Amino acid sequence: MIFGIAWFAMMWLGLVMVALVVAVLFIVRRKNNVGADSTTTTHQPQSEARQQVLEKIKGMHASTEGLRGRARIKALRRHMDSMSDGLKLVSDIRPAADGEPNGEWVIAPGSDPNRRILYIHGGSWIAGSPKSHRAITDRLSRLAHACVFAVDYRLMPENRYLDGIIDCQQAYRWMLDNGPDGKSAADFVVIAGDSAGGSHTLGLIAWIRDQNLPSPNAAIALSPSTELMLTSLSKRANLKTDAMLGPTIEKLGRIPSPLLWWGTVLGIRILPTSPMASPLRGKLHNLPPTLIHVSESELLHENAQRYVSKAQEAGSPVEMKTWPDMVHVWHMFTPLLPEAEEAFDDISGFLARVEAGSAAP
């Protein structure tokens, strides 16, 4: 009986201590938010094209305003898919055949069926699709003279985070020996992705290494998420300059860290520090030539730099190119943004260096 009372008292004491810690963290976070909100950010003058892009992003946020839960996710998915409406694509779009991984082939005229790119779209792992990212996949097929397979991996919350990773792994295995015209071995393989898909891209190349599978010739990550909990010094500095992610991250920043941690664990059902969710936390040796693009104005900038530095220290040929005052994954706004075309020109040059055997230090 005495031991029972003692155990009960200790349990409640522990709960009280946790509550006090959470309360203190919440107060500190609120104070930090006030300080961050009062910071004045200097913006470069916006071109007409950039203004149009910002209006498109505002439209995306407006499409989910006032909605919660599944209704919000469905609205976001519809809006993202609509971003490809009206695009003048030169590529042939072929849905995956029965028995193949879910996705679509994007094939520009003159593409070699044995040159293949696996593309993993972004969308915070809850939205996006091969359709929403056709501006990127069409452009990649053209510049690389390759057939792009955009994998339609399973999304949360209907599926586990891990299910999406498994889909990407299976798509890579399959694409090594299968092209748009049937079974044939690939001569040149690239894995590419943006944002959440960039995270899957970086996680996938590490998994391929650990599984002793044939390595891709190159990898490309556009504005990738490299650390799920956004543990970077500049995240608040870029909070006001990231039009795409800033509004959402600002709201999440008001949640006490312990609650955010456990909420993330429950949401994705793996630890946020797992290399599957945070490639920055993994081992980065023996990776293929990898190119990372990131805007200096976005929240993911510093963690991308940390990933590149760690990979280079491990001896991997990873390089990064940055653009000032660009939105998250500005590549989606080609050909409207001249900087998007500059980015694709840089990708073309990177792939040329890879094939010449001179990519990265």
GUMIVEX-788663 format. One record per residue (C-alpha): residue number from 1; residue in one letter; x negated, y negated, z. Coordinates in pm, 1 decimal. Each point is the difference from the previous one (the first is absolute). Example, Ala and Ser with C-alpha at 12.3 -4.5 7.8 and 13.67 -1.06 7.14 Angstrom:
<pts>
{1 'A' {-1230.0 450.0 780.0}}
{2 'S' {-137.0 -344.0 -66.0}}
</pts>
This chain:
<pts>
{1 'M' {0.0 0.0 0.0}}
{2 'I' {-277.8 -240.0 96.4}}
{3 'F' {-188.3 85.4 -318.0}}
{4 'G' {318.9 -57.1 -199.8}}
{5 'I' {49.5 -345.6 150.0}}
{6 'A' {-366.4 -84.3 -55.7}}
{7 'W' {18.3 108.9 -364.9}}
{8 'F' {318.8 -202.2 -51.8}}
{9 'A' {-159.0 -309.2 155.5}}
{10 'M' {-314.4 34.3 -211.5}}
{11 'M' {207.9 38.3 -315.9}}
{12 'W' {189.9 -321.1 68.4}}
{13 'L' {-319.4 -181.0 94.9}}
{14 'G' {-146.4 102.0 -334.9}}
{15 'L' {306.5 -125.3 -185.6}}
{16 'V' {-15.3 -331.0 185.5}}
{17 'M' {-368.3 -39.1 -91.8}}
{18 'V' {73.7 70.5 -367.4}}
{19 'A' {283.3 -253.9 8.2}}
{20 'L' {-230.2 -261.5 152.0}}
{21 'V' {-267.9 61.9 -264.1}}
{22 'V' {256.2 -27.0 -279.8}}
{23 'A' {138.1 -321.0 150.1}}
{24 'V' {-345.4 -157.4 23.3}}
{25 'L' {-83.6 101.3 -356.9}}
{26 'F' {330.0 -141.5 -119.2}}
{27 'I' {-67.9 -335.3 168.4}}
{28 'V' {-351.5 -15.8 -142.7}}
{29 'R' {128.2 91.0 -345.4}}
{30 'R' {266.7 -271.4 20.5}}
{31 'K' {-263.6 -258.5 93.2}}
{32 'N' {-218.8 110.9 -288.0}}
{33 'N' {293.8 -28.0 -236.6}}
{34 'V' {68.0 -354.5 113.9}}
{35 'G' {-361.8 -88.3 -66.0}}
{36 'A' {8.4 169.2 -338.5}}
{37 'D' {320.8 -177.0 -98.8}}
{38 'S' {-153.9 -338.2 78.0}}
{39 'T' {-301.1 61.3 -223.3}}
{40 'T' {-7.7 -212.9 -313.2}}
{41 'T' {-97.9 188.8 -312.6}}
{42 'T' {-140.8 -174.5 -304.2}}
{43 'H' {124.4 141.5 -329.8}}
{44 'Q' {-145.9 -49.7 -342.8}}
{45 'P' {229.4 -172.1 -250.3}}
{46 'Q' {227.8 260.7 -152.6}}
{47 'S' {20.9 46.1 -376.0}}
{48 'E' {337.9 40.7 -164.3}}
{49 'A' {-65.3 373.5 -39.6}}
{50 'R' {-80.2 36.5 370.4}}
{51 'Q' {313.0 -190.5 91.4}}
{52 'Q' {203.1 242.4 -209.3}}
{53 'V' {-165.4 292.3 176.6}}
{54 'L' {76.9 -149.8 341.2}}
{55 'E' {362.8 -39.9 -104.9}}
{56 'K' {9.3 366.9 -98.5}}
{57 'I' {-136.8 96.3 341.4}}
{58 'K' {256.5 -220.4 172.7}}
{59 'G' {264.3 180.1 -202.0}}
{60 'M' {-128.4 332.4 128.3}}
{61 'H' {24.0 -115.4 361.5}}
{62 'A' {343.6 -150.5 -65.2}}
{63 'S' {125.9 330.5 -143.1}}
{64 'T' {-27.5 160.4 344.6}}
{65 'E' {100.3 -297.3 214.0}}
{66 'G' {260.1 83.7 262.2}}
{67 'L' {-22.4 373.0 -67.8}}
{68 'R' {-117.2 264.8 243.0}}
{69 'G' {-112.1 360.7 -11.9}}
{70 'R' {78.0 206.9 -307.6}}
{71 'A' {192.5 -284.3 -164.1}}
{72 'R' {-311.4 -218.7 13.9}}
{73 'I' {-218.0 274.9 -145.9}}
{74 'K' {244.4 68.7 -283.8}}
{75 'A' {13.5 -369.9 -87.8}}
{76 'L' {-379.6 -21.8 -2.3}}
{77 'R' {-24.9 304.5 -224.9}}
{78 'R' {252.1 -141.3 -245.3}}
{79 'H' {-179.2 -332.6 -12.0}}
{80 'M' {-343.6 153.6 -51.9}}
{81 'D' {125.4 219.9 -283.3}}
{82 'S' {158.8 -304.1 -164.3}}
{83 'M' {-342.4 -165.4 -22.2}}
{84 'S' {-73.5 206.8 -310.2}}
{85 'D' {320.4 -108.5 -174.8}}
{86 'G' {-71.2 -198.5 -314.1}}
{87 'L' {-369.3 88.2 -12.6}}
{88 'K' {-144.0 37.1 -347.5}}
{89 'L' {-179.7 330.4 35.3}}
{90 'V' {-209.8 146.7 -277.9}}
{91 'S' {-23.3 341.0 166.2}}
{92 'D' {221.6 300.7 -49.1}}
{93 'I' {173.3 100.4 325.2}}
{94 'R' {49.3 375.5 39.0}}
{95 'P' {174.9 141.7 307.3}}
{96 'A' {-170.4 301.0 153.8}}
{97 'A' {129.0 330.5 -132.2}}
{98 'D' {162.9 268.1 211.4}}
{99 'G' {-253.2 178.5 216.1}}
{100 'E' {-240.0 -296.2 -0.6}}
{101 'P' {-59.8 -236.8 293.2}}
{102 'N' {258.3 -276.8 20.8}}
{103 'G' {-109.4 -305.0 -193.4}}
{104 'E' {-43.2 -136.4 -349.9}}
{105 'W' {-267.6 -19.9 -265.7}}
{106 'V' {-87.0 -346.6 -128.4}}
{107 'I' {-179.1 32.6 -332.7}}
{108 'A' {-125.4 -296.7 -201.1}}
{109 'P' {-65.4 42.0 -374.0}}
{110 'G' {-338.3 160.9 -61.7}}
{111 'S' {-27.7 154.7 346.7}}
{112 'D' {-207.0 316.5 25.1}}
{113 'P' {212.3 271.0 171.0}}
{114 'N' {-312.1 134.5 170.6}}
{115 'R' {-72.9 -337.3 161.1}}
{116 'R' {235.7 -25.4 297.6}}
{117 'I' {81.7 -240.6 279.0}}
{118 'L' {202.9 101.0 304.5}}
{119 'Y' {184.1 -311.3 117.8}}
{120 'I' {143.7 -29.0 352.5}}
{121 'H' {240.8 -291.3 38.0}}
{122 'G' {36.7 -227.3 301.4}}
{123 'G' {308.1 -102.6 194.6}}
{124 'S' {-82.6 52.4 369.5}}
{125 'W' {64.6 374.7 -41.3}}
{126 'I' {375.9 -71.0 4.7}}
{127 'A' {55.1 -157.6 -342.1}}
{128 'G' {-147.9 -29.0 -346.3}}
{129 'S' {-2.0 253.1 -282.0}}
{130 'P' {-172.3 69.1 -331.0}}
{131 'K' {255.8 -234.0 -158.9}}
{132 'S' {-74.2 -292.1 232.8}}
{133 'H' {-370.0 8.0 -90.6}}
{134 'R' {15.0 39.8 -377.3}}
{135 'A' {-164.9 -339.4 -49.6}}
{136 'I' {-312.4 150.6 157.9}}
{137 'T' {14.0 351.4 -144.8}}
{138 'D' {64.0 -130.1 -351.9}}
{139 'R' {-300.9 -229.8 27.8}}
{140 'L' {-223.7 274.1 141.6}}
{141 'S' {89.7 238.9 -280.1}}
{142 'R' {-87.7 -263.7 -258.7}}
{143 'L' {-333.5 -106.6 146.3}}
{144 'A' {-123.1 351.0 84.4}}
{145 'H' {139.5 170.2 -312.7}}
{146 'A' {133.1 254.0 246.9}}
{147 'C' {331.7 164.0 81.1}}
{148 'V' {128.1 -116.9 337.7}}
{149 'F' {200.6 233.9 219.3}}
{150 'A' {193.2 -211.0 252.0}}
{151 'V' {92.2 238.4 279.0}}
{152 'D' {344.3 -42.7 154.8}}
{153 'Y' {-101.3 108.7 348.6}}
{154 'R' {250.3 46.7 280.5}}
{155 'L' {77.5 -311.0 203.4}}
{156 'M' {89.1 -65.0 360.3}}
{157 'P' {229.1 5.6 191.2}}
{158 'E' {172.0 286.4 -183.8}}
{159 'N' {-330.3 185.4 1.3}}
{160 'R' {-309.5 17.6 214.1}}
{161 'Y' {-298.2 -222.2 -72.3}}
{162 'L' {-199.0 321.6 -42.8}}
{163 'D' {238.2 118.5 -274.3}}
{164 'G' {-105.3 -292.2 -219.4}}
{165 'I' {-365.5 85.7 54.5}}
{166 'I' {63.4 363.8 -92.6}}
{167 'D' {174.1 -109.2 -321.2}}
{168 'C' {-303.8 -207.0 -100.7}}
{169 'Q' {-235.2 287.9 76.7}}
{170 'Q' {206.7 241.9 -206.3}}
{171 'A' {26.8 -248.7 -286.6}}
{172 'Y' {-377.8 -34.5 -10.7}}
{173 'R' {-58.1 375.8 -2.8}}
{174 'W' {257.5 37.4 -277.5}}
{175 'M' {-130.1 -290.1 -210.3}}
{176 'L' {-350.6 145.2 -13.6}}
{177 'D' {129.9 279.4 -222.6}}
{178 'N' {316.6 -149.0 -149.5}}
{179 'G' {54.7 -294.8 -230.3}}
{180 'P' {299.4 -157.9 -169.9}}
{181 'D' {-8.5 261.9 -276.7}}
{182 'G' {-35.3 302.6 223.5}}
{183 'K' {-277.7 197.7 157.2}}
{184 'S' {-350.9 -130.4 -71.2}}
{185 'A' {-299.4 -97.3 209.0}}
{186 'A' {-61.3 -369.0 64.1}}
{187 'D' {-322.0 -157.3 -128.4}}
{188 'F' {25.0 -324.4 197.3}}
{189 'V' {207.0 -51.3 316.1}}
{190 'V' {76.1 -311.5 203.4}}
{191 'I' {213.9 -39.2 311.4}}
{192 'A' {153.5 -343.3 49.0}}
{193 'G' {258.5 -156.9 226.7}}
{194 'D' {112.8 -322.5 160.9}}
{195 'S' {83.3 -103.2 356.4}}
{196 'A' {149.1 308.2 171.3}}
{197 'G' {-95.0 195.4 -311.8}}
{198 'G' {-349.6 -142.7 33.5}}
{199 'S' {-13.2 152.0 347.1}}
{200 'H' {106.8 335.8 -143.5}}
{201 'T' {-264.0 -41.5 -272.8}}
{202 'L' {-281.4 -51.2 250.5}}
{203 'G' {127.9 282.8 217.4}}
{204 'L' {29.4 228.1 -302.1}}
{205 'I' {-359.5 -41.6 -117.9}}
{206 'A' {-124.0 91.0 349.8}}
{207 'W' {229.1 305.7 5.1}}
{208 'I' {-125.6 108.2 -343.7}}
{209 'R' {-356.9 -19.0 130.2}}
{210 'D' {85.2 204.9 308.9}}
{211 'Q' {183.8 261.4 -209.3}}
{212 'N' {-296.2 33.2 -239.1}}
{213 'L' {228.8 -71.7 -294.4}}
{214 'P' {-128.5 -157.1 -322.1}}
{215 'S' {-53.1 -366.0 79.2}}
{216 'P' {167.2 -270.3 -206.8}}
{217 'N' {-233.7 -205.6 -213.1}}
{218 'A' {119.6 -313.9 175.9}}
{219 'A' {257.2 -144.8 237.8}}
{220 'I' {170.7 -339.6 1.2}}
{221 'A' {186.0 -150.3 296.0}}
{222 'L' {191.6 -326.2 -43.4}}
{223 'S' {65.6 -192.5 323.2}}
{224 'P' {-17.4 327.1 193.3}}
{225 'S' {110.2 62.9 354.6}}
{226 'T' {-309.0 143.5 168.2}}
{227 'E' {96.0 -28.9 368.8}}
{228 'L' {362.6 45.7 95.0}}
{229 'M' {-5.3 -204.4 320.8}}
{230 'L' {-162.5 -300.8 -174.4}}
{231 'T' {-281.0 -31.2 253.0}}
{232 'S' {-182.4 -284.8 -172.3}}
{233 'L' {-119.3 -336.7 120.1}}
{234 'S' {142.2 -192.4 -294.9}}
{235 'K' {352.0 139.5 4.0}}
{236 'R' {140.5 -308.9 172.6}}
{237 'A' {-205.9 -236.3 -213.3}}
{238 'N' {165.7 145.7 -310.4}}
{239 'L' {345.2 36.2 151.4}}
{240 'K' {123.7 -321.3 -159.7}}
{241 'T' {-172.8 52.7 -334.8}}
{242 'D' {130.0 351.7 -69.8}}
{243 'A' {338.9 -61.5 -160.7}}
{244 'M' {66.9 370.0 -53.5}}
{245 'L' {-93.4 158.6 334.7}}
{246 'G' {-16.1 -302.6 230.4}}
{247 'P' {371.1 -28.1 91.8}}
{248 'T' {23.6 367.9 96.5}}
{249 'I' {-330.3 18.3 187.4}}
{250 'E' {85.1 -319.2 188.6}}
{251 'K' {313.4 166.5 135.9}}
{252 'L' {-189.8 316.8 89.5}}
{253 'G' {-260.3 -213.3 176.7}}
{254 'R' {259.6 -97.0 259.7}}
{255 'I' {36.4 360.4 112.0}}
{256 'P' {-225.9 101.4 291.9}}
{257 'S' {-287.1 218.8 -118.1}}
{258 'P' {99.1 314.5 197.2}}
{259 'L' {352.7 -12.3 -139.8}}
{260 'L' {-129.8 -61.9 -351.8}}
{261 'W' {-242.1 291.3 35.1}}
{262 'W' {261.8 250.1 112.4}}
{263 'G' {253.6 -134.3 -246.1}}
{264 'T' {-250.1 63.5 -278.4}}
{265 'V' {-70.7 351.0 129.2}}
{266 'L' {371.5 80.3 4.9}}
{267 'G' {50.5 -157.7 -342.1}}
{268 'I' {-277.3 173.0 -195.2}}
{269 'R' {-36.0 299.8 233.1}}
{270 'I' {-379.9 -6.7 6.6}}
{271 'L' {-241.8 -211.8 202.0}}
{272 'P' {-68.1 -341.8 -159.7}}
{273 'T' {-371.8 61.7 56.7}}
{274 'S' {4.3 317.5 -210.1}}
{275 'P' {-208.7 -37.8 -317.8}}
{276 'M' {311.3 110.3 -190.0}}
{277 'A' {167.9 -325.2 108.3}}
{278 'S' {-312.9 -212.2 42.4}}
{279 'P' {-274.8 95.4 -249.7}}
{280 'L' {-232.8 -245.6 173.1}}
{281 'R' {-6.3 238.2 297.9}}
{282 'G' {-122.1 295.2 -206.8}}
{283 'K' {-336.7 118.0 -127.3}}
{284 'L' {-95.3 -195.4 -311.2}}
{285 'H' {-303.3 184.5 -134.9}}
{286 'N' {-21.7 167.2 -342.8}}
{287 'L' {288.7 -192.7 -151.9}}
{288 'P' {32.0 -60.7 -375.9}}
{289 'P' {-65.7 -345.6 -149.9}}
{290 'T' {279.3 -210.6 145.2}}
{291 'L' {121.5 -350.2 -80.8}}
{292 'I' {209.3 -201.2 244.6}}
{293 'H' {183.1 -319.6 -90.2}}
{294 'V' {134.7 -226.0 273.4}}
{295 'S' {108.6 -360.2 37.6}}
{296 'E' {-188.5 -219.9 244.1}}
{297 'S' {338.7 -136.7 109.1}}
{298 'E' {166.6 327.2 95.9}}
{299 'L' {20.3 175.8 333.7}}
{300 'L' {-176.6 313.4 -123.0}}
{301 'H' {-313.8 -186.6 -109.3}}
{302 'E' {-224.5 52.1 302.1}}
{303 'N' {84.9 366.3 50.1}}
{304 'A' {-74.1 60.2 -368.1}}
{305 'Q' {-339.1 -162.0 53.8}}
{306 'R' {-58.0 219.4 305.0}}
{307 'Y' {80.9 308.9 -207.7}}
{308 'V' {-242.5 -102.4 -274.1}}
{309 'S' {-279.8 -75.4 247.8}}
{310 'K' {45.7 332.3 178.9}}
{311 'A' {9.8 194.9 -327.7}}
{312 'Q' {-312.4 -172.6 -130.4}}
{313 'E' {-181.9 69.9 326.6}}
{314 'A' {93.6 366.6 -48.0}}
{315 'G' {-157.0 -9.5 -346.5}}
{316 'S' {318.7 0.2 -207.0}}
{317 'P' {15.2 -212.5 -319.7}}
{318 'V' {289.2 -221.2 108.0}}
{319 'E' {33.3 -360.7 -114.4}}
{320 'M' {249.7 -278.4 57.6}}
{321 'K' {111.2 -299.6 -203.5}}
{322 'T' {200.7 -279.8 160.1}}
{323 'W' {218.9 -277.0 -137.9}}
{324 'P' {89.5 -320.6 186.6}}
{325 'D' {357.4 -104.8 68.4}}
{326 'M' {164.7 303.2 -159.5}}
{327 'V' {303.3 189.7 125.5}}
{328 'H' {-12.1 360.5 114.8}}
{329 'V' {-37.6 229.1 -306.0}}
{330 'W' {11.2 -290.9 -245.6}}
{331 'H' {-69.7 254.1 -274.6}}
{332 'M' {374.5 69.9 -11.2}}
{333 'F' {55.3 -345.1 -146.7}}
{334 'T' {-181.1 58.7 -325.3}}
{335 'P' {14.4 -164.8 -251.0}}
{336 'L' {153.7 -295.4 187.4}}
{337 'L' {-306.8 -56.6 219.5}}
{338 'P' {-330.2 -64.1 -181.0}}
{339 'E' {-175.1 135.6 310.2}}
{340 'A' {177.1 331.9 -50.3}}
{341 'E' {-150.8 25.6 -346.2}}
{342 'E' {-339.7 -89.7 148.4}}
{343 'A' {44.0 284.5 247.8}}
{344 'F' {77.8 251.4 -273.4}}
{345 'D' {-302.1 -120.5 -197.2}}
{346 'D' {-208.0 67.6 311.0}}
{347 'I' {148.0 350.6 26.4}}
{348 'S' {-85.5 60.7 -365.2}}
{349 'G' {-358.3 -106.6 63.6}}
{350 'F' {-20.9 221.3 308.2}}
{351 'L' {116.8 307.2 -191.5}}
{352 'A' {-248.6 -76.9 -277.0}}
{353 'R' {-279.0 -8.6 259.2}}
{354 'V' {122.4 327.8 148.8}}
{355 'E' {-17.1 170.4 -337.4}}
{356 'A' {-342.4 -151.8 -61.3}}
{357 'G' {-113.3 131.9 338.7}}
{358 'S' {-75.0 -341.3 148.1}}
{359 'A' {297.7 -72.3 228.0}}
{360 'A' {-71.3 -149.1 343.7}}
{361 'P' {-335.2 -4.6 178.3}}
</pts>
